[in-house]
Amino acid sequence: MYDVKENLRKVLGDLPAGVKLVAISKFHPNEYIMAAYEEGQRVFGESHEQELRQKVESLPKDIEWHFIGHLQTNKVKYIAPYIQMVEAVDSLKLLKEIDKQAAKNNRVIKVLLELHIAEEETKYGLTFEACRELLDGGEWRSLEHVQICGLMMMASYVDDENQIRSEMKSAADFFDEVKEKYFKDDDAFCERSWGMSHDYPIAVECRSTMVRVGTTIFGPRVY
Ligand SMILES: *Cc1c(COP(=O)(O)O)cnc(C)c1O
């Protein structure tokens, strides 16, 4: 087993005050999660509903779970009873479904809007334009069981640090635009979730408040 505790301490040591760590534990067994837990880590991220459910049932109840992957609307009901934050909301339809299922559970679920900035072809994430459109539409304002806490993005998976930096900078600038225009008086809108194992030091330079690190802590995933 990777020295999870030591790796975790190293990553935490790299993070300035105000940057939270979401330990991405997908595809890693409970004993790895418990090693990080014993070191004090309480926030973990998963991307598959069934795997997450099994972990929630068997691990300590004070863990805060983030859903970081693409979430299908028909799966929302399964995670609504316990999920703390859904990090990758990229449609009004998904936002409304989370609101509906959170209401059924008498909860408020925190969410981030996922941006698509990377050059890679992916179906997921909102372009800046689509994100403005969603917010201009205003329907989100009436949803009382979701709280939009900020933005999330994944930079292109490339070696070119300048490209990563430029994508993260444009996400940070876009955060400022959205904050000013729609969330000026809403202190809850404060999160900028970017940075993974290979690029979290760059993310920290680019005003990330929340890094999502898996491999550097837990080792390579066995799929
Ligand atoms: C898997 C994943 C991560 C963590 O990736 P590592 O390279 O293992 O740190 C972060 N964010 C998202 C959305 C992921 O799916």
The ligand as a MOL file (V3000), in Angstrom:
LIG
                    3D

  0  0  0     0  0            999 V3000
M  V30 BEGIN CTAB
M  V30 COUNTS 15 15 0 0 0
M  V30 BEGIN ATOM
M  V30 1 C -10.2920 11.4560 -10.6930 0
M  V30 2 C -10.5400 12.9170 -10.5930 0
M  V30 3 C -9.6700 13.7500 -9.8810 0
M  V30 4 C -8.3640 13.2830 -9.2300 0
M  V30 5 O -7.4120 12.9700 -10.2070 0
M  V30 6 P -5.8830 12.5930 -9.7770 0
M  V30 7 O -5.1400 12.8300 -11.0290 0
M  V30 8 O -5.9130 11.1680 -9.3700 0
M  V30 9 O -5.4920 13.4950 -8.6830 0
M  V30 10 C -10.0140 15.0970 -9.7600 0
M  V30 11 N -11.1320 15.5920 -10.3100 0
M  V30 12 C -11.9850 14.8190 -11.0160 0
M  V30 13 C -13.2000 15.4340 -11.5920 0
M  V30 14 C -11.7190 13.4730 -11.1740 0
M  V30 15 O -12.5710 12.7150 -11.8870 0
M  V30 END ATOM
M  V30 BEGIN BOND
M  V30 1 1 1 2
M  V30 2 1 2 3
M  V30 3 2 2 14
M  V30 4 1 3 4
M  V30 5 2 3 10
M  V30 6 1 4 5
M  V30 7 1 5 6
M  V30 8 2 6 7
M  V30 9 1 6 8
M  V30 10 1 6 9
M  V30 11 1 10 11
M  V30 12 2 11 12
M  V30 13 1 12 13
M  V30 14 1 12 14
M  V30 15 1 14 15
M  V30 END BOND
M  V30 END CTAB
M  END
